[in-house]
Amino acid sequence: MTGRAERPAAADGRYLSELTESAVRRDSAVHERLLHAAAHHEQWTVRAASLEILAEHFLTETGTARALARATHDSVDWVAFTAIRLIGFHRIRSAVPDLIKISGWPSNFSRPTTLRKPVGCGAAFAKQALISIFGTNDPQHLRNLENEYFVPWRRRVETRRRRRNNDDVVLVPEGTYRHGSDPEPTNPFRMDDTDNPPRDVFLPAFYIDRTAVTNARYAVFLKEAGGGSAFDHPDQPTGKGHEPAHIDDPRFNRPDLPVVGIDWYDAWAFARWAGGMLPSEEQWERAARGADGRKYPWGDVFEPDRVQYVEHAFSRPVSDIAELDELLVTAQPSAFPAVPVLPADSLVQGASPYGAVHMAGNVWEITRTNYFSREDMDPFFKGRDPVEFMNRKEAFHVLRGGSWTSPPSCLTTHYRGRDLITDRHSEVGFRCVYRLDDD
């Protein structure tokens, strides 16, 4: 492999010739021109050739390594491939995080049993460059070198990471247990429970809030955040605040009630402020059902005195989907039902095996999991109106647990709900999870 990629014939010859001749003199002004051209020139051929000149004449100058690393993500493939080849040839270690974003961890892809989904040349180029930088293709040796490489990065992350600011948590131990469930044979409410099939899931241990986040706790967050953006998700809409939508409704604003009327961005920001994160749906399910795969947090038989659900909130029995719909449209923003939500620390007789309360009913709970991909949410909607992305799969997160408007079929530990990332409902709240080393 050579460090110089063959220059495309379509490059602006005169412009590049001038830069090349000037580069021999290592002129700082030329260096700046090359850095700008590598990142911004409208012709991709010029961007690629500028990278070559930078690597040949200005490799040790400030900004060159960063320009090469940034170019690995150029929108034109051959610019990115040029950058990757040059990085591998010159063994530019600072570009390792950029290459890993393309190919994955070398200790993983070098294992003979690893299954991959490469898109094309880019992954192969990145793989070759990483092997060149680390100087080995032995998986275990690569893992050790990776751990050593990222020690300074982890230290920087740790110095910025907030410690858990809540002690009212319960421990969910490590283990592999059954998640999901077979569909119900009869479902009078016609709720789709076919999307969470039975499977065994391993999870490391974690802490989870014993109760849903309350208005009182959320108010502390609002005061500390002070209208600033320190805790905001990068994709959060510009100018958005975090005040709950129902802050003036006495049915929902008491300090001991779970905060509602917040969206996914609000919950994400709170979790960051709290020193934790939103639970994945797998973490939520494990915390709700424990090691024995129970149907409800308290066991396998529905017991209405352990949960706040539609029949309690509306004081009326509901037997099927028609009756449920007829009842729910009677809800009014001003007065009915009078007591939809109970205090977050009530109905402790319905707690999960680990002691988390109201993991069935009261309010749905937001997770960090995308409903369709089942991966962590990764929104990219900033600057767009919700009507533009309300049909995009990337915009829907998983809700779990059911709420005061839910029938029993939505209150199981395995039922999956979903919601648009920007929606704010009186039926939706959340709780956070935390790492064990925050003790």
VOPAGU-2260 file (C-alpha; in pm, 1 decimal, decimal comma):
REM VOPAGU-2260
SITE   aa  ch    i         X         Y         Z
SITE  MET   A    0       0,0       0,0       0,0
SITE  THR   A    1     129,9     348,0     -83,6
SITE  GLY   A    2      56,5     673,2      93,1
SITE  ARG   A    3     -34,6     854,9    -227,9
SITE  ALA   A    4    -368,7     785,7    -394,0
SITE  GLU   A    5    -383,0     831,5    -770,2
SITE  ARG   A    6    -515,5    1182,5    -836,1
SITE  PRO   A    7    -832,7    1196,1   -1042,2
SITE  ALA   A    8    -783,0    1349,4   -1385,4
SITE  ALA   A    9   -1074,5    1586,3   -1333,0
SITE  ALA   A   10    -898,4    1780,0   -1056,5
SITE  ASP   A   11    -836,1    2147,2   -1111,4
SITE  GLY   A   12    -479,5    2106,7   -1240,1
SITE  ARG   A   13    -372,5    2467,8   -1227,2
SITE  TYR   A   14    -505,3    2523,8    -875,3
SITE  LEU   A   15    -346,3    2204,9    -743,8
SITE  SER   A   16     -18,8    2267,4    -923,5
SITE  GLU   A   17       6,4    2606,6    -756,4
SITE  LEU   A   18     -64,1    2460,8    -417,0
SITE  THR   A   19     183,1    2175,1    -467,8
SITE  GLU   A   20     463,5    2408,1    -572,4
SITE  SER   A   21     394,6    2636,3    -277,5
SITE  ALA   A   22     368,8    2341,9     -40,1
SITE  VAL   A   23     729,8    2246,8    -105,1
SITE  ARG   A   24     826,1    2571,7      71,1
SITE  ARG   A   25     599,5    2474,1     365,2
SITE  ASP   A   26     427,6    2809,7     354,2
SITE  SER   A   27     183,2    2847,4     644,6
SITE  ALA   A   28     -64,4    3037,4     428,1
SITE  VAL   A   29     -66,5    2748,3     181,4
SITE  HIS   A   30    -126,8    2508,8     468,1
SITE  GLU   A   31    -435,6    2704,0     565,5
SITE  ARG   A   32    -558,5    2707,4     204,6
SITE  LEU   A   33    -515,8    2332,1     184,0
SITE  LEU   A   34    -701,4    2274,8     510,2
SITE  HIS   A   35    -990,0    2483,8     380,1
SITE  ALA   A   36    -989,9    2315,8      39,0
SITE  ALA   A   37    -982,5    1967,2     192,7
SITE  ALA   A   38   -1296,5    2045,7     389,4
SITE  HIS   A   39   -1493,3    2286,4     172,1
SITE  HIS   A   40   -1392,8    2287,0    -195,5
SITE  GLU   A   41   -1695,0    2219,7    -413,6
SITE  GLN   A   42   -1503,8    1969,9    -631,6
SITE  TRP   A   43   -1448,5    1643,1    -455,3
SITE  THR   A   44   -1138,8    1577,8    -666,7
SITE  VAL   A   45    -977,0    1890,6    -523,7
SITE  ARG   A   46   -1070,2    1788,1    -169,6
SITE  ALA   A   47    -905,9    1449,0    -220,3
SITE  ALA   A   48    -592,5    1592,5    -378,8
SITE  SER   A   49    -561,8    1854,0    -104,0
SITE  LEU   A   50    -554,2    1573,1     150,5
SITE  GLU   A   51    -264,4    1410,6     -35,0
SITE  ILE   A   52     -65,7    1733,6     -41,8
SITE  LEU   A   53    -133,0    1790,7     326,8
SITE  ALA   A   54     -11,1    1441,5     414,3
SITE  GLU   A   55     298,3    1474,5     196,6
SITE  HIS   A   56     415,4    1821,8     300,0
SITE  PHE   A   57     235,7    1920,9     622,7
SITE  LEU   A   58     181,8    1596,5     809,8
SITE  THR   A   59     321,0    1723,9    1140,4
SITE  GLU   A   60     157,7    2067,2    1122,9
SITE  THR   A   61    -130,9    2152,2    1354,7
SITE  GLY   A   62    -463,2    2077,3    1189,8
SITE  THR   A   63    -349,3    1822,2     932,2
SITE  ALA   A   64    -432,5    1508,1    1130,5
SITE  ARG   A   65    -772,2    1652,1    1223,7
SITE  ALA   A   66    -840,8    1739,0     858,4
SITE  LEU   A   67    -762,7    1383,2     751,7
SITE  ALA   A   68    -979,1    1237,9    1028,8
SITE  ARG   A   69   -1268,7    1469,4     942,5
SITE  ALA   A   70   -1241,2    1378,0     574,8
SITE  THR   A   71   -1305,6    1010,9     655,0
SITE  HIS   A   72   -1670,7    1118,7     681,0
SITE  ASP   A   73   -1678,7    1320,0     355,9
SITE  SER   A   74   -2005,6    1272,2     169,3
SITE  VAL   A   75   -1817,0    1158,0    -142,8
SITE  ASP   A   76   -1676,7     810,3    -102,1
SITE  TRP   A   77   -1346,0     860,7    -282,6
SITE  VAL   A   78   -1254,2    1157,2     -65,1
SITE  ALA   A   79   -1321,8     948,8     244,2
SITE  PHE   A   80   -1127,1     654,2     102,9
SITE  THR   A   81    -828,8     880,6      25,8
SITE  ALA   A   82    -829,6    1006,6     384,7
SITE  ILE   A   83    -854,5     654,9     526,4
SITE  ARG   A   84    -565,9     527,7     311,2
SITE  LEU   A   85    -344,3     818,2     414,0
SITE  ILE   A   86    -430,0     772,1     781,2
SITE  GLY   A   87    -338,1     404,0     763,0
SITE  PHE   A   88     -19,0     465,1     570,4
SITE  HIS   A   89     101,6     730,9     813,2
SITE  ARG   A   90     -45,3     549,0    1115,1
SITE  ILE   A   91    -226,8     854,4    1248,2
SITE  ARG   A   92    -345,8     733,9    1587,3
SITE  SER   A   93    -565,3    1034,2    1661,9
SITE  ALA   A   94    -799,5     921,2    1381,9
SITE  VAL   A   95    -879,0     585,0    1545,1
SITE  PRO   A   96   -1219,6     698,5    1683,6
SITE  ASP   A   97   -1324,7     814,3    1335,6
SITE  LEU   A   98   -1222,3     485,0    1177,3
SITE  ILE   A   99   -1405,2     282,5    1442,0
SITE  LYS   A  100   -1725,4     467,7    1354,6
SITE  ILE   A  101   -1688,5     326,0    1003,3
SITE  SER   A  102   -1571,7     -30,4    1060,8
SITE  GLY   A  103   -1637,6    -107,7    1424,9
SITE  TRP   A  104   -1381,2    -221,1    1681,8
SITE  PRO   A  105   -1083,3    -405,3    1528,9
SITE  SER   A  106   -1083,7    -657,2    1815,5
SITE  ASN   A  107   -1433,4    -753,2    1702,2
SITE  PHE   A  108   -1403,8    -759,5    1323,2
SITE  SER   A  109   -1074,1    -951,9    1343,6
SITE  ARG   A  110   -1245,2   -1246,1    1515,1
SITE  PRO   A  111   -1315,3   -1530,5    1269,3
SITE  THR   A  112   -1666,6   -1581,5    1409,2
SITE  THR   A  113   -1778,9   -1217,4    1388,8
SITE  LEU   A  114   -2075,0   -1149,9    1159,7
SITE  ARG   A  115   -2065,9    -812,1     981,9
SITE  LYS   A  116   -2274,2    -607,3     742,0
SITE  PRO   A  117   -2020,6    -407,1     539,7
SITE  VAL   A  118   -2168,7    -164,8     287,3
SITE  GLY   A  119   -1870,0    -155,9      50,9
SITE  CYS   A  120   -1513,4     -34,2      19,3
SITE  GLY   A  121   -1518,8     202,0     314,8
SITE  ALA   A  122   -1532,5     -67,9     581,4
SITE  ALA   A  123   -1248,5    -259,1     414,9
SITE  PHE   A  124   -1030,3      52,2     392,5
SITE  ALA   A  125   -1100,9     141,8     755,4
SITE  LYS   A  126   -1028,2    -212,0     870,6
SITE  GLN   A  127    -693,9    -212,5     689,5
SITE  ALA   A  128    -603,4     128,8     832,6
SITE  LEU   A  129    -682,6      24,8    1190,0
SITE  ILE   A  130    -477,0    -293,3    1162,0
SITE  SER   A  131    -189,6     -80,1    1029,3
SITE  ILE   A  132    -216,9     169,7    1314,2
SITE  PHE   A  133    -229,5     -94,0    1589,3
SITE  GLY   A  134      23,9    -318,5    1416,2
SITE  THR   A  135    -153,6    -649,0    1474,0
SITE  ASN   A  136    -462,2    -844,6    1371,0
SITE  ASP   A  137    -474,0   -1067,5    1679,4
SITE  PRO   A  138    -814,5   -1006,7    1844,9
SITE  GLN   A  139    -697,2   -1030,2    2206,9
SITE  HIS   A  140    -390,1    -816,2    2147,2
SITE  LEU   A  141    -611,7    -562,5    1969,7
SITE  ARG   A  142    -852,2    -553,9    2264,8
SITE  ASN   A  143    -565,6    -477,9    2501,1
SITE  LEU   A  144    -432,5    -205,0    2271,5
SITE  GLU   A  145    -781,7     -55,6    2236,2
SITE  ASN   A  146    -825,2     -42,0    2612,7
SITE  GLU   A  147    -487,4     126,4    2647,4
SITE  TYR   A  148    -563,1     373,5    2367,1
SITE  PHE   A  149    -892,1     488,0    2515,3
SITE  VAL   A  150    -774,1     534,5    2875,0
SITE  PRO   A  151    -725,9     914,2    2830,7
SITE  TRP   A  152   -1063,6     939,4    2655,2
SITE  ARG   A  153   -1238,2     758,6    2939,1
SITE  ARG   A  154   -1070,9     986,3    3192,6
SITE  ARG   A  155   -1200,1    1293,4    3009,7
SITE  VAL   A  156   -1548,9    1144,3    2996,2
SITE  GLU   A  157   -1536,1    1064,3    3366,7
SITE  THR   A  158   -1435,3    1418,6    3458,3
SITE  ARG   A  159   -1740,1    1551,6    3271,9
SITE  ARG   A  160   -1983,4    1284,1    3392,7
SITE  ARG   A  161   -2229,0    1385,4    3660,7
SITE  ARG   A  162   -2269,2    1164,0    3961,8
SITE  ARG   A  163   -2608,5    1019,7    4050,9
SITE  ASN   A  164   -2805,6    1275,0    4252,0
SITE  ASN   A  165   -3075,8    1040,4    4378,1
SITE  ASP   A  166   -3043,7     771,3    4644,9
SITE  ASP   A  167   -3399,8     642,4    4613,5
SITE  VAL   A  168   -3303,1     368,0    4372,5
SITE  VAL   A  169   -3326,1     -10,4    4359,0
SITE  LEU   A  170   -3064,0    -254,8    4237,4
SITE  VAL   A  171   -3138,2    -479,4    3940,9
SITE  PRO   A  172   -2873,3    -755,1    3948,0
SITE  GLU   A  173   -2683,8    -896,4    3653,6
SITE  GLY   A  174   -2822,5   -1203,5    3482,2
SITE  THR   A  175   -2976,2   -1377,4    3184,0
SITE  TYR   A  176   -3353,5   -1410,7    3212,4
SITE  ARG   A  177   -3661,2   -1451,2    2996,8
SITE  HIS   A  178   -3805,2   -1142,4    2825,2
SITE  GLY   A  179   -4104,0   -1105,7    2597,3
SITE  SER   A  180   -4409,1   -1330,4    2581,8
SITE  ASP   A  181   -4628,5   -1530,8    2352,3
SITE  PRO   A  182   -4937,6   -1338,6    2232,1
SITE  GLU   A  183   -5250,0   -1360,5    2446,2
SITE  PRO   A  184   -5499,6   -1616,7    2310,8
SITE  THR   A  185   -5788,8   -1376,6    2375,7
SITE  ASN   A  186   -5752,8   -1000,4    2383,0
SITE  PRO   A  187   -6085,7    -813,8    2405,3
SITE  PHE   A  188   -5904,5    -479,6    2378,8
SITE  ARG   A  189   -5730,9    -583,1    2053,5
SITE  MET   A  190   -5394,4    -450,0    2172,5
SITE  ASP   A  191   -5108,4    -580,8    1957,7
SITE  ASP   A  192   -4880,8    -786,1    2180,6
SITE  THR   A  193   -4709,3    -979,8    1901,1
SITE  ASP   A  194   -4393,6    -765,5    1876,3
SITE  ASN   A  195   -4207,5    -889,3    2186,1
SITE  PRO   A  196   -4140,7   -1261,3    2134,2
SITE  PRO   A  197   -3997,4   -1479,9    2414,1
SITE  ARG   A  198   -3617,2   -1475,3    2437,8
SITE  ASP   A  199   -3337,0   -1488,1    2693,2
SITE  VAL   A  200   -3160,1   -1156,7    2756,1
SITE  PHE   A  201   -2836,0   -1091,0    2944,4
SITE  LEU   A  202   -2802,9    -754,1    3119,6
SITE  PRO   A  203   -2528,4    -620,5    3348,1
SITE  ALA   A  204   -2644,9    -494,3    3687,5
SITE  PHE   A  205   -2782,2    -140,4    3714,6
SITE  TYR   A  206   -2975,8      90,5    3942,9
SITE  ILE   A  207   -3318,1     228,1    3853,8
SITE  ASP   A  208   -3528,6     495,2    4025,1
SITE  ARG   A  209   -3764,8     331,7    4273,6
SITE  THR   A  210   -4041,5     568,7    4163,0
SITE  ALA   A  211   -4116,0     764,4    3850,6
SITE  VAL   A  212   -3960,9    1112,7    3851,9
SITE  THR   A  213   -4188,5    1340,4    4055,2
SITE  ASN   A  214   -4286,9    1701,9    3998,8
SITE  ALA   A  215   -4084,1    1794,3    4307,4
SITE  ARG   A  216   -3767,2    1635,8    4171,0
SITE  TYR   A  217   -3827,0    1772,4    3823,7
SITE  ALA   A  218   -3865,1    2123,9    3969,1
SITE  VAL   A  219   -3511,8    2101,2    4110,6
SITE  PHE   A  220   -3387,0    2014,3    3762,5
SITE  LEU   A  221   -3570,0    2311,8    3611,2
SITE  LYS   A  222   -3421,0    2545,8    3870,0
SITE  GLU   A  223   -3065,8    2419,4    3816,8
SITE  ALA   A  224   -3095,3    2410,4    3438,5
SITE  GLY   A  225   -3215,1    2769,6    3456,7
SITE  GLY   A  226   -3335,4    2781,1    3098,4
SITE  GLY   A  227   -2986,6    2698,8    2969,9
SITE  SER   A  228   -2881,6    2420,2    2734,6
SITE  ALA   A  229   -2616,0    2245,7    2945,7
SITE  PHE   A  230   -2814,0    1921,5    2969,3
SITE  ASP   A  231   -2995,1    1928,9    2634,8
SITE  HIS   A  232   -2975,2    1659,3    2370,8
SITE  PRO   A  233   -2780,9    1787,9    2064,9
SITE  ASP   A  234   -3087,3    1735,8    1845,5
SITE  GLN   A  235   -3325,6    1921,3    2076,2
SITE  PRO   A  236   -3533,3    2183,3    1890,2
SITE  THR   A  237   -3384,3    2531,7    1908,8
SITE  GLY   A  238   -3549,1    2751,6    2169,8
SITE  LYS   A  239   -3726,7    2463,1    2341,0
SITE  GLY   A  240   -3762,2    2472,7    2720,2
SITE  HIS   A  241   -3833,5    2187,1    2960,7
SITE  GLU   A  242   -4139,1    2310,3    3151,4
SITE  PRO   A  243   -4411,6    2042,4    3171,2
SITE  ALA   A  244   -4720,9    2106,3    2960,6
SITE  HIS   A  245   -4960,0    2038,9    3250,7
SITE  ILE   A  246   -4778,5    2238,8    3517,3
SITE  ASP   A  247   -5092,3    2447,0    3587,9
SITE  ASP   A  248   -5336,8    2154,3    3610,3
SITE  PRO   A  249   -5398,0    2061,1    3978,2
SITE  ARG   A  250   -5472,3    1703,5    3874,7
SITE  PHE   A  251   -5111,5    1663,7    3756,7
SITE  ASN   A  252   -4893,1    1926,7    3925,4
SITE  ARG   A  253   -4876,6    1819,6    4290,2
SITE  PRO   A  254   -4515,8    1772,8    4408,4
SITE  ASP   A  255   -4565,2    1403,1    4490,7
SITE  LEU   A  256   -4717,4    1311,3    4153,4
SITE  PRO   A  257   -4509,7    1178,3    3863,9
SITE  VAL   A  258   -4418,2    1457,1    3623,6
SITE  VAL   A  259   -4616,9    1436,5    3297,7
SITE  GLY   A  260   -4656,8    1657,2    2994,0
SITE  ILE   A  261   -4290,7    1616,6    2901,7
SITE  ASP   A  262   -4141,9    1477,7    2580,1
SITE  TRP   A  263   -3843,8    1253,0    2507,3
SITE  TYR   A  264   -3602,5    1547,6    2489,3
SITE  ASP   A  265   -3716,3    1667,4    2833,0
SITE  ALA   A  266   -3670,3    1323,3    2985,0
SITE  TRP   A  267   -3328,5    1282,4    2820,4
SITE  ALA   A  268   -3208,6    1618,3    2956,8
SITE  PHE   A  269   -3334,6    1538,1    3308,0
SITE  ALA   A  270   -3158,5    1199,8    3303,3
SITE  ARG   A  271   -2832,4    1366,4    3205,2
SITE  TRP   A  272   -2873,9    1620,8    3482,9
SITE  ALA   A  273   -2949,2    1338,2    3727,9
SITE  GLY   A  274   -2625,2    1158,1    3643,5
SITE  GLY   A  275   -2800,8     871,5    3468,4
SITE  MET   A  276   -2982,1     797,5    3147,2
SITE  LEU   A  277   -3318,5     681,7    3026,9
SITE  PRO   A  278   -3358,6     304,4    3054,6
SITE  SER   A  279   -3344,6      85,5    2750,3
SITE  GLU   A  280   -3666,1    -110,3    2709,3
SITE  GLU   A  281   -3474,9    -425,5    2807,8
SITE  GLN   A  282   -3359,0    -261,8    3132,2
SITE  TRP   A  283   -3710,7    -140,9    3200,6
SITE  GLU   A  284   -3859,0    -485,9    3142,5
SITE  ARG   A  285   -3601,3    -655,5    3364,2
SITE  ALA   A  286   -3667,6    -407,5    3645,7
SITE  ALA   A  287   -4041,9    -463,6    3612,5
SITE  ARG   A  288   -4059,2    -842,3    3593,4
SITE  GLY   A  289   -3748,2    -973,8    3767,6
SITE  ALA   A  290   -3584,5   -1310,6    3716,3
SITE  ASP   A  291   -3896,5   -1525,0    3692,7
SITE  GLY   A  292   -4050,7   -1362,7    3382,6
SITE  ARG   A  293   -4372,5   -1263,6    3556,1
SITE  LYS   A  294   -4659,5   -1111,7    3359,8
SITE  TYR   A  295   -4719,1    -819,6    3596,9
SITE  PRO   A  296   -4471,5    -662,9    3838,6
SITE  TRP   A  297   -4641,2    -843,6    4131,4
SITE  GLY   A  298   -4701,8   -1182,4    3965,0
SITE  ASP   A  299   -4888,3   -1362,5    3687,4
SITE  VAL   A  300   -5246,9   -1281,6    3788,6
SITE  PHE   A  301   -5399,4    -938,6    3733,3
SITE  GLU   A  302   -5490,1    -779,3    4066,9
SITE  PRO   A  303   -5670,7    -444,1    4023,8
SITE  ASP   A  304   -5596,6    -320,9    4377,4
SITE  ARG   A  305   -5223,9    -307,3    4289,3
SITE  VAL   A  306   -5244,3     -70,5    3993,0
SITE  GLN   A  307   -5390,0     262,9    3878,9
SITE  TYR   A  308   -5556,8     191,4    3545,0
SITE  VAL   A  309   -5856,0     295,2    3338,0
SITE  GLU   A  310   -6129,2     140,2    3552,7
SITE  HIS   A  311   -5999,8     312,7    3866,2
SITE  ALA   A  312   -5933,4     649,0    3703,6
SITE  PHE   A  313   -6279,6     666,2    3544,0
SITE  SER   A  314   -6463,5     469,8    3815,4
SITE  ARG   A  315   -6628,6     246,2    3559,2
SITE  PRO   A  316   -6573,8    -113,6    3440,7
SITE  VAL   A  317   -6451,2    -163,0    3082,6
SITE  SER   A  318   -6483,4    -497,1    2907,1
SITE  ASP   A  319   -6369,1    -445,7    2547,3
SITE  ILE   A  320   -6219,1    -200,7    2297,5
SITE  ALA   A  321   -6552,7     -38,9    2212,0
SITE  GLU   A  322   -6624,0      44,8    2575,9
SITE  LEU   A  323   -6267,0     164,3    2624,3
SITE  ASP   A  324   -6286,1     406,2    2331,6
SITE  GLU   A  325   -6626,1     531,1    2441,1
SITE  LEU   A  326   -6492,6     600,6    2790,0
SITE  LEU   A  327   -6163,9     764,1    2690,9
SITE  VAL   A  328   -6329,3    1029,1    2473,4
SITE  THR   A  329   -6507,5    1157,5    2784,5
SITE  ALA   A  330   -6175,6    1281,3    2928,3
SITE  GLN   A  331   -6162,6    1659,7    2949,3
SITE  PRO   A  332   -5868,7    1899,0    3000,0
SITE  SER   A  333   -6038,5    2081,8    3284,4
SITE  ALA   A  334   -6204,0    1841,2    3524,7
SITE  PHE   A  335   -6258,2    1480,3    3420,9
SITE  PRO   A  336   -6143,0    1244,8    3547,2
SITE  ALA   A  337   -6086,0    1416,8    3880,1
SITE  VAL   A  338   -5803,8    1189,8    4004,4
SITE  PRO   A  339   -5630,0    1032,4    3707,0
SITE  VAL   A  340   -5278,8     998,2    3852,9
SITE  LEU   A  341   -5173,7     873,1    4196,1
SITE  PRO   A  342   -4862,5     979,1    4392,0
SITE  ALA   A  343   -4546,0     821,4    4256,6
SITE  ASP   A  344   -4480,5     644,2    4588,1
SITE  SER   A  345   -4821,9     481,4    4627,2
SITE  LEU   A  346   -4959,7     129,7    4572,1
SITE  VAL   A  347   -4638,0     -25,7    4700,5
SITE  GLN   A  348   -4822,6    -358,6    4704,5
SITE  GLY   A  349   -4783,3    -354,2    4325,1
SITE  ALA   A  350   -4404,2    -313,9    4333,0
SITE  SER   A  351   -4173,3    -516,2    4111,4
SITE  PRO   A  352   -3951,9    -795,0    4254,3
SITE  TYR   A  353   -3675,5    -537,4    4309,4
SITE  GLY   A  354   -3902,4    -282,6    4478,1
SITE  ALA   A  355   -3974,7     -39,5    4193,1
SITE  VAL   A  356   -4331,9      90,2    4223,1
SITE  HIS   A  357   -4593,4     178,1    3958,8
SITE  MET   A  358   -4416,4     -10,8    3682,2
SITE  ALA   A  359   -4766,3    -102,1    3574,6
SITE  GLY   A  360   -5020,3     174,7    3530,5
SITE  ASN   A  361   -5033,5     533,9    3656,5
SITE  VAL   A  362   -4813,4     673,7    3374,4
SITE  TRP   A  363   -4646,3     520,9    3071,7
SITE  GLU   A  364   -4267,1     544,0    3101,0
SITE  ILE   A  365   -4029,5     675,5    2835,3
SITE  THR   A  366   -3728,5     465,8    2732,2
SITE  ARG   A  367   -3426,1     544,6    2518,8
SITE  THR   A  368   -3512,7     265,2    2272,5
SITE  ASN   A  369   -3639,7     323,4    1920,9
SITE  TYR   A  370   -3965,7     135,8    1871,4
SITE  PHE   A  371   -3882,2       1,7    1524,7
SITE  SER   A  372   -3506,0     -54,9    1524,7
SITE  ARG   A  373   -3486,4    -154,7    1894,5
SITE  GLU   A  374   -3159,3      40,0    1910,5
SITE  ASP   A  375   -3096,3     352,4    2117,6
SITE  MET   A  376   -3275,8     658,8    1984,4
SITE  ASP   A  377   -3057,5     871,6    1755,0
SITE  PRO   A  378   -3281,2    1160,6    1642,1
SITE  PHE   A  379   -3176,8    1405,4    1370,0
SITE  PHE   A  380   -3478,2    1634,8    1339,3
SITE  LYS   A  381   -3340,9    1966,4    1461,6
SITE  GLY   A  382   -3485,3    2258,5    1269,7
SITE  ARG   A  383   -3779,1    2057,1    1138,3
SITE  ASP   A  384   -4144,3    2077,0    1237,0
SITE  PRO   A  385   -4292,9    1756,7    1387,0
SITE  VAL   A  386   -4534,7    1731,0    1095,1
SITE  GLU   A  387   -4228,6    1668,3     876,1
SITE  PHE   A  388   -4112,5    1362,2    1068,2
SITE  MET   A  389   -4422,8    1226,3    1237,8
SITE  ASN   A  390   -4426,6     935,3     991,2
SITE  ARG   A  391   -4054,9     859,8    1023,8
SITE  LYS   A  392   -3963,1     543,8    1211,8
SITE  GLU   A  393   -3662,9     720,5    1363,2
SITE  ALA   A  394   -3899,8     951,5    1554,4
SITE  PHE   A  395   -4073,9     692,8    1775,2
SITE  HIS   A  396   -3948,3     572,6    2110,7
SITE  VAL   A  397   -4075,6     280,9    2319,1
SITE  LEU   A  398   -4315,7     340,7    2606,3
SITE  ARG   A  399   -4357,2      80,0    2877,0
SITE  GLY   A  400   -4592,6       0,4    3165,0
SITE  GLY   A  401   -4930,9     142,1    3067,4
SITE  SER   A  402   -5107,8     432,8    3237,8
SITE  TRP   A  403   -5427,7     555,4    3400,9
SITE  THR   A  404   -5599,3     523,0    3060,4
SITE  SER   A  405   -5485,3     163,4    2998,9
SITE  PRO   A  406   -5674,1    -167,0    3012,0
SITE  PRO   A  407   -5505,7    -474,1    3167,4
SITE  SER   A  408   -5359,2    -592,9    2835,7
SITE  CYS   A  409   -5133,0    -281,8    2827,6
SITE  LEU   A  410   -5020,7    -323,0    3188,7
SITE  THR   A  411   -4809,1    -634,1    3142,2
SITE  THR   A  412   -4433,2    -626,9    3185,5
SITE  HIS   A  413   -4382,5    -716,6    2819,5
SITE  TYR   A  414   -4628,6    -488,6    2637,8
SITE  ARG   A  415   -4463,0    -231,6    2407,5
SITE  GLY   A  416   -4620,1     110,1    2348,9
SITE  ARG   A  417   -4478,4     388,5    2134,9
SITE  ASP   A  418   -4489,5     765,9    2107,4
SITE  LEU   A  419   -4359,0    1047,2    1886,9
SITE  ILE   A  420   -4041,9    1200,7    2022,2
SITE  THR   A  421   -4194,1    1549,3    2057,8
SITE  ASP   A  422   -4535,6    1454,8    2200,3
SITE  ARG   A  423   -4628,5    1560,8    2555,0
SITE  HIS   A  424   -4910,7    1369,0    2724,3
SITE  SER   A  425   -5074,2    1364,1    3066,1
SITE  GLU   A  426   -5036,9     984,6    3049,6
SITE  VAL   A  427   -4656,6     973,9    3007,4
SITE  GLY   A  428   -4371,9    1009,9    3258,1
SITE  PHE   A  429   -4034,5     840,6    3310,4
SITE  ARG   A  430   -3765,5     717,7    3546,4
SITE  CYS   A  431   -3385,8     691,2    3510,5
SITE  VAL   A  432   -3120,6     418,6    3532,5
SITE  TYR   A  433   -2767,6     455,9    3672,7
SITE  ARG   A  434   -2433,7     281,8    3667,9
SITE  LEU   A  435   -2325,0      84,1    3972,8
SITE  ASP   A  436   -1998,8     274,0    4015,6
SITE  ASP   A  437   -2189,0     587,9    4121,3
SITE  ASP   A  438   -2197,1     462,9    4482,3
